[in-house]
Amino acid sequence: MEKRGCRGLPGSAAAVWLMGGLVLALSLLAGLHWGVLPVSWGDMFLWLRGKASPDTALVLESLRLPRVLMAANAGAVLSLGGLAMQTVLRNPLAEPYILGLSGGAAVGVVSGLLLGLSTLALQGCAFAGSLLTLALLFLLGARSRSGLLLSGVMLNAFCGAAILFLLSLAGESQASAALFWSMGDLGRCDMKTAMWVSFSLVPCFLFFLLSGHTMNLLLLGEESAQSLGVPVRRATLILLLLTSLMTSVIVAAVGPLGFVGLVMPQALRLLFGQDHRLLVPGCLLFGASFLIGCDLLSRALPVQSELPAGVVTAMIGAPLFVLLLRRQL
């Protein structure tokens, strides 16, 4: 497998880790610095040494750090999910939001919220909704790539309508909070949630990092991969289940965020080529940085109130989806 991107960028995993790590570190610092009341670089340095003032520590630890961590986790998850679905389905337009997995998880979460379920139960509802959508997706559209895409778009639209119906049954304050969450809101998570999400996703990230060679072979097609020793059905099932699980964890925490899984794999293929041993760490690091950047943009845009990050990702990803769709049809 060729290890050099089509633009001539360094084609080794070490180069991807180095570049991606540097971009992510800068994004994390920018996310901690920027806000309604920017924290100076000097105060951030003091905070890192444990010598910041109580007010600075409160802003960074209670507001900025949870938000930045959650954005990084969400960006990495959705980018990896898009990469996995595009590889398994061999469709460059596949990603958790467009194919309805995020919408199914969101329906599960909203249903659980109306029933007053606990946080852990909400995660289970999200996973169940995501799995049900995945099963319906294959039932309705597995005969062709275009059928799969159209089925996913239809399921996504249906999930959106189901969410609005459920919100109409809720009280005014509950419906307002859930509606803002459904746009992809990173501003309401706390440190406990951010840390739990971070630790729970580590095994999934490690699995993907170890699966780069297998994903390369899956991209060759079922028969070729099988002849090269890949248990295709088992590998496909594991990748799709992990994608559904990771997506449901993120959706339950911050709501559905669209088009991240479409934008990042496409951009990274232009930079690093088709080798998944480069694309997986690339999605992990650059995907995290991308969503941190989208969140920063949502805070910086001149609007009356802060935009949800999901609005920004849709504004960036929807035009790209249309361009890619025109190439496919």
Secondary structure as the mmCIF struct_conf table of DSSP 4:
data_model
#
loop_
_struct_conf.conf_type_id
_struct_conf.id
_struct_conf.beg_label_comp_id
_struct_conf.beg_label_asym_id
_struct_conf.beg_label_seq_id
_struct_conf.end_label_comp_id
_struct_conf.end_label_asym_id
_struct_conf.end_label_seq_id
BEND BEND1 ARG A 4 ARG A 4
TURN_TY1_P TURN_TY1_P1 CYS A 6 ARG A 7
BEND BEND2 SER A 12 SER A 12
HELX_RH_AL_P HELX_RH_AL_P1 ALA A 13 HIS A 33
BEND BEND3 GLY A 35 LEU A 37
HELX_LH_PP_P HELX_LH_PP_P1 PRO A 38 SER A 40
HELX_RH_AL_P HELX_RH_AL_P2 TRP A 41 LEU A 48
TURN_TY1_P TURN_TY1_P2 ARG A 49 GLY A 50
HELX_RH_AL_P HELX_RH_AL_P3 PRO A 54 VAL A 59
HELX_RH_PI_P HELX_RH_PI_P1 LEU A 60 ARG A 64
HELX_RH_AL_P HELX_RH_AL_P4 LEU A 65 LEU A 89
TURN_TY1_P TURN_TY1_P3 ARG A 90 ARG A 90
TURN_TY1_P TURN_TY1_P4 PRO A 92 LEU A 93
TURN_TY1_P TURN_TY1_P5 PRO A 96 GLY A 100
HELX_RH_AL_P HELX_RH_AL_P5 LEU A 101 LEU A 114
TURN_TY1_P TURN_TY1_P6 LEU A 115 GLY A 116
HELX_RH_AL_P HELX_RH_AL_P6 THR A 119 GLY A 141
TURN_TY1_P TURN_TY1_P7 ALA A 142 ARG A 143
HELX_RH_AL_P HELX_RH_AL_P7 ARG A 145 SER A 168
TURN_TY1_P TURN_TY1_P8 LEU A 169 LEU A 169
BEND BEND4 ALA A 170 ALA A 170
HELX_RH_AL_P HELX_RH_AL_P8 GLU A 172 SER A 182
TURN_TY1_P TURN_TY1_P9 MET A 183 GLY A 184
TURN_TY1_P TURN_TY1_P10 GLY A 187 ARG A 188
HELX_RH_AL_P HELX_RH_AL_P9 MET A 191 LEU A 209
TURN_TY1_P TURN_TY1_P11 LEU A 210 SER A 211
HELX_RH_AL_P HELX_RH_AL_P10 GLY A 212 LEU A 218
TURN_TY1_P TURN_TY1_P12 LEU A 219 LEU A 220
HELX_RH_AL_P HELX_RH_AL_P11 GLU A 222 SER A 227
TURN_TY1_P TURN_TY1_P13 LEU A 228 GLY A 229
HELX_RH_AL_P HELX_RH_AL_P12 VAL A 232 VAL A 254
BEND BEND5 PHE A 259 PHE A 259
HELX_RH_AL_P HELX_RH_AL_P13 VAL A 260 PHE A 272
BEND BEND6 GLN A 274 GLN A 274
HELX_RH_AL_P HELX_RH_AL_P14 HIS A 276 ALA A 300
BEND BEND7 LEU A 301 LEU A 301
BEND BEND8 VAL A 303 SER A 305
HELX_LH_PP_P HELX_LH_PP_P2 GLU A 306 PRO A 308
HELX_RH_AL_P HELX_RH_AL_P15 ALA A 309 GLN A 328
#
